[in-house]
Amino acid sequence: MKQSAYRFIGAAGALAMALHMAPAFSSRPPVILSGTVTAVEARTVVVDGVSYPVQLQGSVLGELAQLHVGDRVQLVLNGPRGAAATQVSSIHVHAGR
């Protein structure tokens, strides 16, 4: 009887650990890229000639309003580079424009 109880507890523990760890394996690190702003549009920033749409929420729109052509920036994307649904989730201007 004890042996089957231990097996059940062990199996339940292993299942709990597997379910808890699954999101960690599926999450990806954010995509970060650096470059020079070549254009700023209403909801898009163009860095080194490549256009990136900006998320419509959070502080990103405020950051977008402060950008100027020629600024050195670092963009954080919320998905893979080049994917249709990927947007800029954060913009950091490098000091010493």
VEXDREN-2710 file (C-alpha; in Angstrom, 1 decimal):
% VEXDREN-2710
k/r/px/py/pz
1/MET/0.0/0.0/0.0
2/LYS/2.7/2.4/0.9
3/GLN/4.6/1.8/-2.3
4/SER/1.6/2.8/-4.5
5/ALA/1.0/5.9/-2.4
6/TYR/4.6/6.9/-2.9
7/ARG/4.3/6.3/-6.7
8/PHE/1.2/8.4/-6.8
9/ILE/2.8/11.3/-4.9
10/GLY/5.9/11.0/-7.1
11/ALA/3.8/11.1/-10.3
12/ALA/1.8/14.0/-9.0
13/GLY/5.0/15.9/-8.1
14/ALA/6.5/15.3/-11.5
15/LEU/3.4/16.5/-13.2
16/ALA/3.2/19.6/-11.1
17/MET/6.8/20.4/-11.9
18/ALA/6.3/19.8/-15.6
19/LEU/3.3/22.1/-15.7
20/HIS/5.1/24.8/-13.7
21/MET/8.1/24.7/-15.9
22/ALA/6.4/24.7/-19.3
23/PRO/6.0/28.5/-19.6
24/ALA/9.7/29.0/-19.0
25/PHE/10.6/26.8/-21.9
26/SER/8.1/28.3/-24.3
27/SER/8.9/32.0/-23.5
28/ARG/11.5/33.7/-25.7
29/PRO/13.8/36.5/-24.8
30/PRO/12.8/39.8/-26.4
31/VAL/14.4/40.8/-29.7
32/ILE/16.6/43.9/-29.2
33/LEU/18.1/45.8/-32.1
34/SER/20.1/49.0/-32.4
35/GLY/20.4/51.6/-35.1
36/THR/19.9/55.1/-36.3
37/VAL/16.5/56.6/-36.8
38/THR/16.0/57.5/-40.4
39/ALA/12.3/58.5/-40.2
40/VAL/9.5/58.9/-37.6
41/GLU/5.9/58.5/-38.7
42/ALA/2.6/58.6/-36.8
43/ARG/2.8/55.0/-35.4
44/THR/6.0/53.8/-37.0
45/VAL/9.7/54.3/-36.5
46/VAL/12.1/53.7/-39.3
47/VAL/15.6/52.5/-38.1
48/ASP/18.3/52.0/-40.7
49/GLY/15.7/52.0/-43.5
50/VAL/13.5/49.3/-41.9
51/SER/10.0/50.3/-40.7
52/TYR/8.8/49.0/-37.3
53/PRO/5.2/49.5/-36.1
54/VAL/4.9/50.8/-32.5
55/GLN/2.5/49.4/-29.9
56/LEU/-0.5/51.7/-29.3
57/GLN/-0.3/51.4/-25.5
58/GLY/2.0/52.2/-22.7
59/SER/4.9/54.7/-22.8
60/VAL/6.1/53.7/-26.2
61/LEU/4.0/56.4/-28.0
62/GLY/5.5/59.0/-25.7
63/GLU/8.9/57.7/-26.5
64/LEU/8.1/57.8/-30.2
65/ALA/7.1/61.5/-30.0
66/GLN/10.5/62.4/-28.5
67/LEU/12.5/60.8/-31.4
68/HIS/14.4/62.7/-34.1
69/VAL/16.0/61.6/-37.3
70/GLY/19.6/60.8/-36.6
71/ASP/19.0/59.6/-33.0
72/ARG/20.8/56.4/-32.1
73/VAL/18.2/54.0/-30.6
74/GLN/17.7/50.6/-29.2
75/LEU/14.4/49.0/-30.0
76/VAL/12.8/46.1/-28.0
77/LEU/10.4/44.1/-30.2
78/ASN/7.6/41.9/-28.8
79/GLY/8.1/39.2/-31.4
80/PRO/10.5/37.9/-34.1
81/ARG/12.0/40.4/-36.4
82/GLY/10.2/40.6/-39.7
83/ALA/7.0/38.9/-38.5
84/ALA/3.8/40.8/-39.5
85/ALA/2.5/41.0/-35.9
86/THR/5.7/42.2/-34.3
87/GLN/5.7/45.6/-32.8
88/VAL/8.1/47.9/-30.9
89/SER/7.4/47.5/-27.2
90/SER/10.1/49.9/-26.0
91/ILE/12.4/52.5/-27.3
92/HIS/15.7/53.7/-25.7
93/VAL/17.6/56.7/-27.0
94/HIS/21.4/56.4/-26.6
95/ALA/23.0/59.3/-24.9
96/GLY/25.1/61.7/-27.0
97/ARG/22.9/62.0/-30.0
END
